[in-house]
Amino acid sequence: MKSIKLQILQTLYEQDFYAWVEQTAELLQSHQWDMLDLEHLIEEVVDLGKSQQRALQSALRLILSHLLKWKYQSERRSHSWQVTITRERLNIDELLEESPSLRRFLNDSEWINTTYQRARREAMVETSLSEDNFAIACPFSVDEILDLDFYPNPDQ
């Protein structure tokens, strides 16, 4: 009987994810541990962590690309760039408040470099400036990136 219910739950995962989530939540709340689709539940918990990391990386990439545009296209600076930078800095602050362990990514120079390279590419496309205009390594410290008052000057 248990294996048939588990098979139904596993099929539900493939056919109607939201229904699977609701059913899994009910099983968890009623402590029916032996009925859980553990394979998919573990996969989803891992994905939750990855989505937090992606959210951090996305916000960081947006800040970096806008800081690069601010630095290298100072004549085109706009209030909307400032709004985006501020919004994403606040998003990162909220993420780190909810999940302080995400801070380790901000201390990982390789992770920061990967994010910077993506932001650099994005800024090149948006500005139509050649890659020679942009620093190869991230020109900003993590403290500067997250500082609500930091905006680079063209000569920095």
Disulfide bonds with the S-S distance in Angstrom:
none
